[in-house]
Amino acid sequence: MNSIYKRVLGFLLSSICVVHVASAQPMRWVDPDLDRDNLPQSGGLLSWQADAQIIGFRNIKGMSPTRDVLAGPEPLSLPYALQDLSALRYEVDGHSYSIADFQQHNEVASLLILRGGNILFEQYNFGNTEQTRWVSFSMTKSVVSMLLGAAINDGYIASVDDKVTDYLPQLKNSSYESVSIRNVLHMASGVQWNEDYADPNSDVASSPNDLISLFRFLGSKPRVAAAGAQFNYNTGETNLVGAILRAAIGNNLATYLTYKIWKPFGMEADANWLTHGLGNGELGGCCISATLRDFGRLGLFAQSNGVLADGTQVLPEGWMQESTAPSPANPGYGYLWWLQGDGSYRASGIYGQGIYIHPEQDLVIVTLGAWNTAQGVAYAKHRDAFFAAVTYELKGNN
C-alpha cells in the first residue's frame, strides 16, 4: 500500500463554547489524554478503525513528516450568535432526522455552522476540543486550488491554460505532454488512474510517495481519453498541482499558505501539512490538519472571493466564480471544488470531512468526521440532506 497511507496512517469546553445537543445514543468518548500511548502502530490509514481511526486523524503530525502552517497574532473574530437547532429536521429515504441524529449517523467528530461570520452552532465529539487539529484529507485539494489562484495573482503562473510540462519538464514525452493545468484542476487529464480506496492494488493505494518516483509512475500511465473530455477523480494529479505550485513560486506550500492566507486572513492556530517525506514537498492532494474554526475561516476566505479585511485581493478577481463554474466533463465539479448545483459548493475529503459554502445565504458549514468507510452512499445522502435543511432553515429566518 502507498507509503503515504502507511505513514499517515477531560473534555474542557465550557457551555459558552459548545452547544450540546441531545442524542438517542451518546457519541463515543476517546480520551485525548491517552492518544500518545495509543497511536496506530500497524497497517495503512485506510485500515484504521474505531478508536485508532479517531486517534490517528487528530495526530497526523505526531506520526508522519509534516510542515507547519503558522497563524498570526490577530485571529479573525467569530462572534457567538448561537441558535437552538434541536427542532431542525431533514429527510432521507422517507425518514426524518435531527441534528443529533446527523452527528450520530455520520460519525461527526466536530460540527460548525457559521452565518455572516458568526457561530450559530458548534459541537465537538469523541473527546475533541476547539484546540484539536483534525486531518482534512481531500479538502486540501480546494485549498491548493486557491493557492494556485494566488500564484496567478502574484504572476508566478501565467494562466490555467499553461501546460503541466511548462512547470514539470520531468513529464515531457509522457501522456501529460498535452495536458493543461485547467485539465488537471477539472480532474480531466485523460490519463489513466484508479482511485478505488477499497482496492489495495489501485493507483491511489499503490502509487509511490516520493516525488521523483511519483513523476515516473504518472509519466508511465497511458492516455485513455482526450484532455478535458472525461472526468476521472485523481489524487495523484493533485499532487502534481502541488509540485507545479512549488516549481512556480520557488518555495514550499506551507510557507506560501502561511503568508497568503493563514496569517493575513486571521487563522487562530497553527496547522500542519503532510509531506511526501522528510525533505520533500507537501501533498497537493491531501492532509492539512487544522482546527474546526480555522477550517470555518477557510470557508469564509473562499466566500470573500479571496479578499482580506483591508481590501487586499489575494486571489484574482473572479477566481472563485471561475473555480466554482461547472467543468465540461462534470457539471458537479470545478477547480478542485464539488458543486451543489444551486450556487453552493464544498471542499470534501474521505471519511466525512467537508466545508460547505453557500455564498447567497452567507453560510459556511464544517463537518469533520470518522466514517467507518472512506466513502459511502448513505453517509453522503445524510450529509447533503443535512446541508440542504440547514440552508432552508436559515433562509426562513432571514
N, C-alpha and C positions, 0 to 999 in steps of 0.2 A: 504494500500500500504506500501511497505517496508519503514521502518523509515529512512533508508539511504536516500531514494529519497524524503521523506518528509522534511528532514533537508537540503538536498543539494540544495534541490530544490531552447572649444578651442582646436582643433587639432593642436599639437605643433611640428610636424615633418617638418624639412626643406627639400628642394628638394634634398639635398645631401643624405639624409637618406632614401628617399622613391621614388620609381619610380611610377609616376602617369600614369594611362592608361585611355584612353577614353572609355566610356561605353554608349551604347544606352540609358540606364536609369541610373541615378546616384544611387549608393548604399545608402541605408538609413542611416541617422545620428542618433545616440543615444548618447546624451551628457554625457560623463563620469563624469562631474562635478555634475550631478544630480543623480548619481547612488544611493547614500546613502539614498536619500529620496524616492527611487522607487524600493527598493529590493522586490522581490516576497514575498508576505505575506501568501499565502494560496496555497493548492494543492501540488502535488509532482513534482519533476523535469520533469517527463515525460509529465506533463500537461502544462508546461510553453510554452508560445507562444510569437511571435513578440518581442517587446522591453523587456518584462520581461525575456525572454529567454536569450537575449544578456547580460542584466544586471546581471542575475544570473550566467551565465557562467564565467564572469570575476570578480565575487565577492564571490566565494565559501568560502574563509577564513572569510569573514565578516558575514557569515550565519550559519556556522557549525564548529564543533571542528576539527581542523587540527593540524598538527605538521610541523614545519619549516624544510626545507632543505636549508642549508647555503652555500652561494657562497664564494669563496676565494678572495684574494686581486688582483690576476693577471688573468683576463679573457683571454681566448683564442681569439686571434685576428681573425676577419672575415673581411678581406680587401674587399673593393669595386672593382668589375670588371664588372660594370653594362652593361647589353646588352639590346638593344631595341628588345623586343619580340612581338611588336604590329603586325607584319606580320605572326606570328605563327598561324597555323590553325590545328584543329583536327576535326574529323568527328564522328557523332553519328546518326545512322539511316538515312544515306544519306544526312545529313545536315552539313554544315561547320560552325565552331565556332572559335572565337578568345579567347585570354587570358582574355580579358574583359568580353566576354560572359560567360566564365567558372566561373568567380567570381560572376557574376550576377546570373547565373542559380543555382550554388551550394552554394549560400549564404555564400561566403567565408569571414570570419572575418579578416583573415591575411594570407598572402602567402609569402613564402620564397623559393628561389631557390639558392642552393649552388653548385658550381663546383670547385673541388680542394680546398675546404675550403674558396673560395671567394664568395661574394654575387653578383649573377648575376641579381637578381630581388628581390624586397621587397615591399610589399604593405600592408597597414592597412586600414580597412574599419570599419563602424559602430561606429566611434569615438575611436577605439583602437589606441594605440601608441606602441612604442617599449618597454615601461615600463609595458604594460598590461600583467597580468598573466591570462591565459585562461585555463579552465579545459580540461584535456586530455581524460577523460573517459577511455575506454579500451586500449588506447595507453600505459597506466600504466602497463598493463599485460606484455608488451615486456620489460619494464624497470625491472620488477620483475624477468623475465627470465634471464636478465643479472646479477642481484644481486644474483640469485641462482648460476649462474656460478662463481661469485666472492666468494661465500661461499664455493663452492667446491675447488676453488683455494686456499682458506685460510685454508682448512682442517676441516671446520665445518660440512660439509656434505660429506659423502664418495663417493656417486655415485647417479645418477638419477635412478638407479635400486633399491635403498633403498625403503622400503615400507613407505607409508604415516604414518602408525601407529608406525613406529620406532620413529617418532618425535611427533606424536599426539596420545598418548595412549588413549585419550578420545574416539577415533573411533574404538577401538578394539571391536570385536564381532559385527561389522556392515558390510555393503556391501563394506566398504573400506579396510577390512582385507587383501585382496589380491592385492590391487591397489598400483602400484609403483609411485614414483614421475614422472618418464617418462610418464606413462599413463596420469597423470593429466596435464602435460605440453602439451601433444598431444590432450587434450580435449577428451580423450577416456577411461574414467574410467569404463564405462559400468553401472554407477549408474544413475538412473532416474533423469531427470532435464528438466524443461521447461523454455526457455529463451525468450519467446514471450513478447516483450516490449509493444505490443498493448493490452495485456490481463492483467487487474489489478489483476487477480487471479493466474497468472503464478508464478513460483518459484522465478524468478528474481525480481518480484514486491512484493511478499508477504513473502519472507524469512526474518527471524528476523535479526536485526542489531547487537546486542551484540554477542560476540564470543561464549560464553557458549551456548546460545540458538541456534546459528548457527550450532555448532557441533551437538547438539541434533537433529536439523532439518535435516541436511545432513545425520546423522547417522541413521535416521529412513527411509531413502529412499531405495526402493527395487533395486535389480540388474536387469537390462534388457538386458545386453549383457556381454560377456566375456571381461575382462580388456584388452584394446588395440585393440579391434575388431571393434568398432563403434565410429565414430566421433559425438560428441554432444556438441555444444558450451555451456560453463558452467561457468558463472561468480562466482557462489558460490564456486566452486572448486579452482578458482584462489585466492579467499580469504583464502582458506586452504593453498595454496602455500605461501602466506604471513605469515600465522601462523607457517608453517614449518620453514620458514626462521628465524622468531623471536625466535622460540624454539632452533634452531641450533646455532645462533650467540649470544644469550643471550642479545639482545639489540633490540631497535626499528628500523624499516626500514628506517625512515627518517635520523637518525643518520648514519646508515650504508651507505645509498646513499650519504650523505654529504661527508663522508671520503673515500669512494671507488671511486666515480665518480665525484660528483658535484664540490668539491673543487679541487682535483688534475687534472681534465681534463680542468678546467678553465671556468666553467659556470659564467655568468656575473651577475646574480641576484639571490637572494634568491627565492626559490619555496616553496610551501606548499603541504601537502599530507593529504587528508581527512581520518579521523579515524572512527572506529566503535563507537565512542562516547568518552566523557571525560574519560581519564584514560585508554582507550583501544588502541589497535594497529591499524596500518594503514590498509586500504583496499588493499588486494593484487590484486584485480581486477579492481580498479578504482581510478581515480581522483587525480593525481598530477596536480597542477596548476603551470605553468611556463610561461616565456616569449617566444615569437616566436623564437628568435635567440637561446635561450638555448635549445629549442626542436630541432633546427637545429644542435646544438653541440652534443646532444644525438645521432643524426643520424651519425655524424662524429665519435663519440666514437664507435658505432657499426661497422661502416665501417673500423675503425682502428683495428678491432678484439680485442678491449679492451686493447690496448697498449697506455700508456701515452707518452708524448713528451720526457721524459727522458728514455724511453725504459722499464719502469715498466709494467709487464704483470698483469693487474687486473683480467682478465678472463683467464681461462685455455687455453692453446694453442689449436687452432682449435675449440674453443667453438662456435664461431659464425657460422662456417661452419656446425657444428653439429646441432646448433639451427635452421638453415635455410634449413636443409635437409628435403625432403618430409616425412611425417609420414605415417605409413602403412595404417591407416584408412582414411586419407585425404591427397592426394598429394599436396594440396594447403595450407597446414598448417604444421608448425614446432613446436618448443618450444615456443608457445605463439607469434609467428610471422606468418603473412599471406605471402604466397609465390606467386610470379607472374609467375613462370614457365620459366623465362629467366635468372635466376641468381639474379634478383632483389627481394626485399622483403619489407614489410611495417608493421609498427605498426598502428593499426586502432582503432578508437573509434566512438561510435554513434554520430549522428548529424554532421558528416563531419570532424572529427579530423583524422589526418594522418601524418606519417613520411614515406616517400618513399625513399628507399635506393637502388641505382644501383652501386655496387662496381666496375664493369668493366668500367663504364663511370665516376667514381669518383663523383657521383651526389647524392644530397640529396634535396628532396622537402618536405616542411612542409605546410600542409593546416590546418587551424583552422576554424571551420565552425559553422553555426547556421541553419542547415537544419530544415525544418518545420515538419519533421518526424524523428524518431530515425534512421530508415533505409529506403532506397528507391532504387528501381532498376534504375530509371532514373538518380538519383544522382551518383550512382556507375558507370553507363555507362560513364557519363561525366568525372568523376574522373579518371577512368582507361584510357580512351582515351586521356585525357589531359596529364597524366603522360607519356604515350607512345609517344605522339607528342613531348613533351619537350625532352625526351631521344633521339628521332630520330633527332630532330633539332640540338641538341648539338653534337651528334655523327658526323653529317655532317660538323660541324665547327672545328673538330679536326685538 
